[in-house]
Amino acid sequence: MGTALDRAVRVFRERGYHATSIGDLTAAMRLATGSVYKAFRDKHAVFMAAFERYTALRQEQTRSAAARGGNGCERLRNVLLSYVEHSQGSEGRRGCLVVGSAVELSAVDPVVGARVNAQLKANEAFINGLIREGQADGSIPGHVGAEDTARLMICITQGLRVVGKARLPLDGERLIGVAMKLLA
């Protein structure tokens, strides 16, 4: 089922919710229509399962990137560079399921809207924690407003995903260097 959901994630990321049909999903998931309905009930249920799978994978990737840093500042820089990496090439062109869902569904689907908000808040809390960690270890000055800076970093990371979907080039080192000046 995990492989089938990974394939559904790809379709939803590339096409969005409304442009994806059950036929698209059954073909991508390599399941019969009856099997999809038996396992998920409807397209919305497939989408929600795909969303959960996608966000769990992205959280794991983000935490892994952070773990490579030696202090809070390095850990945050690695997280931002990870966003750049996932916003380029074929991965970037597929887009971010959270951003796509926020734009396409949040205003009309309260279930998806709540899930998008929860994911963005979780990401922001993680970044806030990295900033506070950096303040505790001395790699980020104490005068930096952790909450406001974490919110701005979320705006930056989600903007990177939009720019990647739009296929604009990203000079990651340069952009992240500018973002890191917020921590000075």
C-alpha positions in Angstrom: 0.0 0.0 0.0 2.9 2.3 0.7 4.1 2.1 -2.9 0.7 2.7 -4.2 0.3 5.8 -2.0 3.7 7.1 -3.1 2.4 6.9 -6.7 -0.8 8.7 -5.7 1.3 11.4 -4.0 3.2 12.0 -7.3 0.0 12.4 -9.3 -1.5 14.8 -6.8 1.7 16.8 -6.6 2.0 17.1 -10.4 -1.6 17.7 -11.3 -3.4 18.9 -8.1 -6.5 17.5 -6.6 -9.2 18.7 -9.0 -7.2 17.7 -12.2 -6.7 14.2 -10.9 -9.3 11.6 -11.6 -9.9 8.2 -10.1 -8.8 6.8 -13.4 -5.5 8.7 -13.1 -5.1 7.3 -9.6 -5.9 3.7 -10.4 -3.4 3.8 -13.3 -0.7 5.4 -11.2 -1.3 3.2 -8.2 -1.5 0.1 -10.4 -4.7 -0.9 -8.7 -8.1 -1.8 -10.0 -10.9 0.8 -9.4 -12.7 -1.5 -7.1 -9.5 -2.0 -5.0 -9.1 1.7 -4.6 -12.7 2.2 -3.5 -12.4 -0.8 -1.2 -9.2 0.5 0.4 -10.1 4.2 0.5 -13.8 4.8 -0.1 -13.3 7.8 -2.5 -10.8 10.2 -4.1 -10.8 12.5 -1.1 -9.8 9.6 1.2 -7.0 8.6 -1.2 -5.8 12.3 -1.1 -5.9 12.4 2.6 -3.8 9.2 2.9 -1.4 10.5 0.3 -1.1 13.8 2.1 -0.3 12.0 5.4 2.3 9.9 3.7 3.9 12.9 2.0 4.1 15.0 5.1 5.6 12.2 7.1 8.3 11.6 4.5 9.0 15.4 4.3 9.3 15.7 8.1 11.7 12.8 8.1 13.8 14.4 5.4 13.8 17.8 7.2 14.8 16.2 10.5 17.6 14.3 8.8 18.9 17.5 7.2 18.8 19.3 10.6 20.6 16.4 12.3 23.7 17.0 10.1 24.4 20.3 11.8 26.6 20.8 14.8 24.7 23.7 16.4 21.3 25.3 16.0 22.4 27.8 13.3 24.0 25.0 11.2 20.9 22.8 11.7 18.6 25.5 10.5 20.9 26.3 7.5 20.8 22.6 6.6 17.0 22.6 6.8 16.8 25.6 4.4 19.3 24.0 2.0 17.1 20.9 2.1 14.1 23.0 1.0 16.2 24.4 -1.9 17.2 20.9 -2.9 13.6 19.7 -3.0 12.6 22.8 -4.9 14.8 22.1 -7.9 14.8 19.8 -10.9 12.2 17.2 -11.3 11.4 17.2 -7.6 10.8 20.9 -7.6 8.6 20.7 -10.8 6.4 18.1 -9.1 5.7 20.7 -6.4 4.9 20.5 -2.8 1.7 18.8 -1.8 1.3 21.1 1.2 1.6 24.3 -0.9 -0.6 22.9 -3.6 -3.2 21.9 -1.1 -3.1 25.3 0.6 -3.7 27.1 -2.7 -6.2 24.7 -4.3 -8.2 23.3 -1.4 -7.8 25.1 1.9 -10.5 27.7 1.2 -13.1 25.1 0.1 -12.2 22.0 2.1 -12.1 22.5 5.9 -10.6 19.1 6.5 -7.7 19.7 4.1 -7.4 23.3 5.4 -7.0 22.1 9.0 -4.4 19.6 7.9 -2.4 22.1 5.9 -2.5 24.6 8.8 -1.4 21.8 11.2 1.5 20.9 9.0 2.7 24.5 8.5 2.4 25.1 12.3 4.5 21.9 13.0 7.1 23.1 10.5 7.2 26.5 12.1 7.5 25.0 15.6 10.4 22.9 14.4 12.2 26.0 13.0 11.4 27.9 16.1 13.0 25.1 18.1 16.1 25.3 16.0 16.4 29.0 16.5 16.0 28.6 20.3 18.6 25.8 20.2 21.0 28.2 18.4 20.3 30.8 21.0 21.0 28.4 23.8 24.3 27.2 22.2 25.4 30.7 21.2 25.3 30.2 17.4 22.3 32.6 17.1 22.1 35.9 19.0 19.6 36.1 21.8 18.0 39.3 20.4 16.6 37.4 17.4 12.8 37.0 17.8 12.4 33.3 17.5 8.7 33.2 16.8 8.7 36.0 14.2 11.8 34.7 12.5 10.4 31.2 12.4 7.2 32.5 10.7 9.3 34.4 8.1 11.4 31.2 7.5 8.2 29.3 6.8 7.2 32.0 4.3 10.7 31.6 2.7 10.5 27.8 2.6 7.1 27.6 1.1 8.0 30.4 -1.4 11.0 28.2 -2.5 8.5 25.4 -3.2 6.4 27.7 -5.3 9.4 29.0 -7.2 10.5 25.4 -7.9 7.1 24.5 -9.2 7.2 27.5 -11.5 10.6 26.2 -12.7 12.6 29.4 -11.9 16.2 28.8 -11.1 17.4 28.9 -7.5 20.9 29.8 -6.4 20.5 28.0 -3.1 23.7 29.0 -1.4 23.1 32.7 -2.2 19.5 32.7 -1.2 20.1 30.8 2.0 23.0 33.1 2.8 20.5 36.0 2.6 17.9 34.2 4.8 20.6 33.4 7.4 21.2 37.1 7.8 17.9 37.2 9.6 19.7 35.4 12.4 22.5 37.9 12.8 
